Amino acid sequence: MVVNTPDSDTGGAGGLLETRRDPTTQLTGWRQFVEADQTSFDLLPEDRRRSLGPADQETYDDARILYHSELQVVRTSAVREIAHQGRLLTLLNQRETGARRGLIVSGQQTTGKTTALKQLGRLHELRVRQRHPDSDGIPVVYLTAPPKGSPRKLAIEFARFLGLPSVSARHNTIDITNVVCQVMIEARTDLVLVDEIHLLNHGTTAGEDLSDHLKYFTEHLPATFVYAGIDVEQSGVFTGIRGRQMGGRCTLVRTGAFPRNAEWRSLIATLEDTLRLHRHQPQTLVNLSDYLHQRTGGMIGSLSHLIRAAAITAILDQSERITQSMLKKTRIDHNSENASRQRAG
């Protein structure tokens, strides 16, 4: 939990817990992510809020800002599909002794690939913990493909996640790989998540070497591998013999922009329900769904950024509401801004 709800001991001011988290590419950070509850915040009644002193008001507003800064995960159709396919593959692979089937999540930037990948891992780990509450295993490993990757860099990414203190610069790739595989087998790792897989280009020598080493891990670990990357089909991942082999073993799920339909409006409604502003008019954002689609192109990452940034602005400027004029002044990623100007023009 990142944010506490307001407590009566401070006259209604929200208390803040530790906000710093380790990256999810480290075991400590991954466990923090898995164990964190969905953040929640209860607004104070207006009379109590007005009675706060300056220090308590600042603490209360800081708590709301922290609450809005965290992405609220919405179970979209893509998230549900990836969770279903991922679980299905882990079940199919349970007793597999040969090549295990994998999953690739592909799509444009800001379409929710990483969010869906992490949610799959989180749900899997929580199920394992429920079945084996006394186990101290590591059911899920999450890492990103190293830029300009090499077999050694990939092995070190695994070692870094596991927090292996015995791995150092003097160890060669084979030594690191053997240690990593042994630890993961003993820890009963059965799901490996590899993000940024578009960096694995089979059209290059470095990409082929990295692919061969990743394949070594898949063959020596009793685990299901799930990958995510930007437009994987065009990135070179499926190029050549190695690419065809990978394509023959993996199911592909695409994420993309939301069309201007009922799910888009439902997504906006869900995000609007998470707002904790004192003067925001309900249904304002839902009624602006066409405008929000034009601004973001239907990209969930851009939509979330826009709404959260506007909510924080509403707290900072004390307007306590989101309006279309405020949204127009709120900047988001360059790609969405540029595409929005073209659509409007």
LINLINRA-V327068 format. One record per residue. N is the residue number from 0. RES is the residue in one letter. NEAR is the number of other C-alpha atoms within 8 Angstrom. Layout:
N_RES_NEAR / N_RES_NEAR
This chain:
0_M_8 / 1_V_11 / 2_V_14 / 3_N_13 / 4_T_9 / 5_P_13 / 6_D_11 / 7_S_7 / 8_D_5 / 9_T_8 / 10_G_9 / 11_G_14 / 12_A_13 / 13_G_15 / 14_G_12 / 15_L_10 / 16_L_8 / 17_E_5 / 18_T_6 / 19_R_4 / 20_R_6 / 21_D_9 / 22_P_7 / 23_T_12 / 24_T_11 / 25_Q_13 / 26_L_11 / 27_T_8 / 28_G_12 / 29_W_13 / 30_R_9 / 31_Q_10 / 32_F_9 / 33_V_9 / 34_E_6 / 35_A_8 / 36_D_5 / 37_Q_6 / 38_T_10 / 39_S_8 / 40_F_11 / 41_D_7 / 42_L_8 / 43_L_8 / 44_P_6 / 45_E_7 / 46_D_6 / 47_R_10 / 48_R_10 / 49_R_6 / 50_S_6 / 51_L_12 / 52_G_6 / 53_P_6 / 54_A_7 / 55_D_12 / 56_Q_11 / 57_E_8 / 58_T_12 / 59_Y_13 / 60_D_10 / 61_D_8 / 62_A_13 / 63_R_11 / 64_I_10 / 65_L_10 / 66_Y_12 / 67_H_12 / 68_S_9 / 69_E_7 / 70_L_6 / 71_Q_8 / 72_V_5 / 73_V_7 / 74_R_7 / 75_T_7 / 76_S_6 / 77_A_9 / 78_V_10 / 79_R_9 / 80_E_8 / 81_I_13 / 82_A_11 / 83_H_8 / 84_Q_9 / 85_G_11 / 86_R_10 / 87_L_8 / 88_L_12 / 89_T_12 / 90_L_7 / 91_L_8 / 92_N_11 / 93_Q_6 / 94_R_5 / 95_E_8 / 96_T_5 / 97_G_5 / 98_A_8 / 99_R_12 / 100_R_11 / 101_G_12 / 102_L_14 / 103_I_12 / 104_V_15 / 105_S_15 / 106_G_13 / 107_Q_9 / 108_Q_6 / 109_T_9 / 110_T_12 / 111_G_10 / 112_K_13 / 113_T_8 / 114_T_8 / 115_A_12 / 116_L_14 / 117_K_9 / 118_Q_10 / 119_L_12 / 120_G_11 / 121_R_10 / 122_L_8 / 123_H_11 / 124_E_11 / 125_L_9 / 126_R_8 / 127_V_10 / 128_R_10 / 129_Q_7 / 130_R_6 / 131_H_7 / 132_P_7 / 133_D_5 / 134_S_6 / 135_D_5 / 136_G_8 / 137_I_9 / 138_P_12 / 139_V_12 / 140_V_13 / 141_Y_13 / 142_L_12 / 143_T_10 / 144_A_12 / 145_P_10 / 146_P_5 / 147_K_6 / 148_G_13 / 149_S_11 / 150_P_11 / 151_R_9 / 152_K_9 / 153_L_14 / 154_A_12 / 155_I_9 / 156_E_11 / 157_F_11 / 158_A_12 / 159_R_10 / 160_F_13 / 161_L_10 / 162_G_8 / 163_L_8 / 164_P_5 / 165_S_4 / 166_V_8 / 167_S_6 / 168_A_5 / 169_R_4 / 170_H_8 / 171_N_8 / 172_T_9 / 173_I_6 / 174_D_8 / 175_I_14 / 176_T_9 / 177_N_8 / 178_V_8 / 179_V_12 / 180_C_11 / 181_Q_8 / 182_V_8 / 183_M_11 / 184_I_10 / 185_E_8 / 186_A_10 / 187_R_9 / 188_T_15 / 189_D_11 / 190_L_13 / 191_V_12 / 192_L_14 / 193_V_13 / 194_D_12 / 195_E_11 / 196_I_14 / 197_H_13 / 198_L_12 / 199_L_14 / 200_N_13 / 201_H_15 / 202_G_9 / 203_T_7 / 204_T_7 / 205_A_10 / 206_G_14 / 207_E_13 / 208_D_10 / 209_L_13 / 210_S_11 / 211_D_8 / 212_H_10 / 213_L_10 / 214_K_8 / 215_Y_8 / 216_F_9 / 217_T_13 / 218_E_10 / 219_H_7 / 220_L_10 / 221_P_9 / 222_A_12 / 223_T_14 / 224_F_12 / 225_V_14 / 226_Y_14 / 227_A_15 / 228_G_14 / 229_I_12 / 230_D_10 / 231_V_13 / 232_E_8 / 233_Q_6 / 234_S_12 / 235_G_13 / 236_V_13 / 237_F_13 / 238_T_11 / 239_G_8 / 240_I_6 / 241_R_11 / 242_G_12 / 243_R_10 / 244_Q_8 / 245_M_9 / 246_G_9 / 247_G_6 / 248_R_10 / 249_C_10 / 250_T_9 / 251_L_8 / 252_V_9 / 253_R_7 / 254_T_12 / 255_G_8 / 256_A_9 / 257_F_11 / 258_P_6 / 259_R_10 / 260_N_7 / 261_A_6 / 262_E_8 / 263_W_12 / 264_R_11 / 265_S_8 / 266_L_10 / 267_I_11 / 268_A_11 / 269_T_9 / 270_L_12 / 271_E_11 / 272_D_6 / 273_T_7 / 274_L_8 / 275_R_9 / 276_L_11 / 277_H_8 / 278_R_7 / 279_H_9 / 280_Q_6 / 281_P_6 / 282_Q_8 / 283_T_10 / 284_L_11 / 285_V_10 / 286_N_7 / 287_L_9 / 288_S_11 / 289_D_8 / 290_Y_7 / 291_L_12 / 292_H_10 / 293_Q_11 / 294_R_9 / 295_T_13 / 296_G_12 / 297_G_13 / 298_M_12 / 299_I_12 / 300_G_9 / 301_S_12 / 302_L_11 / 303_S_10 / 304_H_9 / 305_L_12 / 306_I_10 / 307_R_10 / 308_A_10 / 309_A_12 / 310_A_14 / 311_I_11 / 312_T_8 / 313_A_13 / 314_I_12 / 315_L_7 / 316_D_7 / 317_Q_6 / 318_S_8 / 319_E_12 / 320_R_11 / 321_I_11 / 322_T_7 / 323_Q_7 / 324_S_6 / 325_M_9 / 326_L_11 / 327_K_7 / 328_K_6 / 329_T_9 / 330_R_7 / 331_I_9 / 332_D_7 / 333_H_6 / 334_N_6 / 335_S_12 / 336_E_12 / 337_N_8 / 338_A_9 / 339_S_12 / 340_R_8 / 341_Q_7 / 342_R_7 / 343_A_6 / 344_G_4
